[in-house]
């Protein structure tokens, strides 16, 4: 499969975003219906439980660093810079993002979530730095 293997964690991160999106809407709609809430403004969403709010916050997180990941994977592939280190880092980034989302959308221990976030970020920044160095040298 070669350099195209990097698209597996790329697609996996997209699928993770879809899963969190479905979880968020399921939790929101279920809670709104079960509590008989009328949501007319954004402020009304603040009345929802932490479970519904956390999944929404996690969805927002999936449009932060993962956007850099998507752009980087495309740039790596377009410039023929994909190697096994990038592929391993990409899979590790996805794995730790899955764990991060699982923590965030369930029991939400902030220190555990932050620790996993830092590890996933390190894998991404290793990829970014390696790409930048390859481009300037």
C-alpha distance (Angstrom), angle and dihedral (degrees) to the residues before:
residue distance angle dihedral
X1 . . .
X2 3.82 . .
X3 3.79 120.1 .
X4 3.81 92.5 -1.0
X5 3.82 87.6 70.2
X6 3.81 87.3 80.8
X7 3.82 87.6 71.1
X8 3.82 90.9 67.3
X9 3.84 93.9 72.4
X10 3.82 88.0 36.7
X11 3.82 90.2 58.6
X12 3.80 90.5 38.6
X13 3.79 91.0 57.9
X14 3.79 89.5 50.3
X15 3.81 90.5 50.3
X16 3.80 90.2 48.6
X17 3.80 88.1 55.5
X18 3.81 89.7 51.3
X19 3.81 92.2 49.8
X20 3.81 92.6 50.0
X21 3.82 89.8 46.7
X22 3.83 90.6 53.7
X23 3.82 91.5 46.1
X24 3.81 91.0 49.5
X25 3.79 94.3 51.6
X26 3.79 93.0 42.2
X27 3.80 91.3 52.6
X28 3.80 94.0 43.8
X29 3.79 96.4 46.8
X30 3.81 93.5 42.5
X31 3.80 92.1 50.8
X32 3.79 95.3 43.1
X33 3.80 90.5 51.3
X34 3.80 96.6 42.6
X35 3.81 93.2 48.5
X36 3.79 94.3 40.3
X37 3.79 92.0 -125.5
X38 3.76 123.2 169.1
X39 3.78 110.2 -144.8
X40 3.78 111.1 -160.9
X41 3.80 102.0 145.9
X42 3.78 138.0 29.8
X43 3.82 88.3 -107.0
X44 3.82 89.4 62.8
X45 3.81 88.4 65.2
X46 3.82 88.0 64.7
X47 3.82 86.7 72.3
X48 3.79 91.0 67.8
X49 3.80 123.4 103.0
X50 3.80 122.7 -96.4
X51 3.83 89.7 -103.9
X52 3.80 91.1 61.5
X53 3.79 93.6 40.5
X54 3.82 94.8 46.5
X55 3.79 93.2 55.2
X56 3.81 89.0 51.0
X57 3.80 90.9 49.5
X58 3.79 90.1 48.9
X59 3.79 91.1 52.2
X60 3.80 88.1 54.5
X61 3.82 89.2 50.8
X62 3.80 89.0 55.5
X63 3.80 88.6 63.2
X64 3.80 94.0 54.8
X65 3.84 119.6 60.0
X66 3.81 94.1 5.9
X67 3.81 88.2 65.0
X68 3.81 87.7 62.0
X69 3.81 88.0 47.9
X70 3.82 92.2 53.3
X71 3.79 93.2 48.6
X72 3.79 91.6 45.4
X73 3.80 94.4 50.8
X74 3.80 90.6 51.0
X75 3.82 91.1 47.3
X76 3.80 92.1 47.7
X77 3.77 91.7 50.8
X78 3.82 94.6 43.8
X79 3.82 91.8 51.9
X80 3.82 95.6 41.8
X81 3.80 91.1 -117.9
X82 3.83 96.7 129.8
X83 3.80 111.9 123.6
X84 3.79 135.6 157.1
X85 3.80 93.3 -88.4
X86 3.81 90.2 56.2
X87 3.80 90.7 46.2
X88 3.81 92.9 50.0
X89 3.81 90.9 47.0
X90 3.81 90.7 48.4
X91 3.81 92.5 52.1
X92 3.81 90.4 45.7
X93 3.82 90.5 49.3
X94 3.80 89.6 53.3
X95 3.80 93.6 45.5
X96 3.79 93.5 51.5
X97 3.82 91.6 44.1
X98 3.81 88.7 54.5
X99 3.81 90.2 51.5
X100 3.82 90.1 45.6
X101 3.80 91.2 52.7
X102 3.80 92.0 45.6
X103 3.80 91.0 53.4
X104 3.81 93.3 42.9
X105 3.81 94.3 48.8
X106 3.82 96.0 44.4
X107 3.80 126.5 29.4
X108 3.83 95.0 -9.3
X109 3.79 101.9 -150.8
X110 3.80 98.6 -175.9
X111 3.81 97.8 -152.3
X112 3.80 92.9 48.4
X113 3.78 90.6 45.7
X114 3.81 91.5 48.5
X115 3.82 92.2 48.7
X116 3.81 91.3 52.5
X117 3.81 89.9 45.3
X118 3.80 91.1 53.9
X119 3.81 92.4 50.2
X120 3.82 92.2 49.0
X121 3.80 89.3 48.0
X122 3.80 92.4 51.8
X123 3.80 90.5 56.4
X124 3.81 89.8 50.2
X125 3.82 94.1 47.0
X126 3.82 90.8 49.1
X127 3.79 87.3 56.3
X128 3.81 92.4 46.7
X129 3.81 94.0 49.0
X130 3.82 92.7 46.2
X131 3.80 90.4 49.7
X132 3.80 92.6 47.9
X133 3.80 92.2 48.8
X134 3.80 91.8 48.6
X135 3.79 91.0 51.7
X136 3.82 96.6 48.7
X137 3.82 96.7 42.6
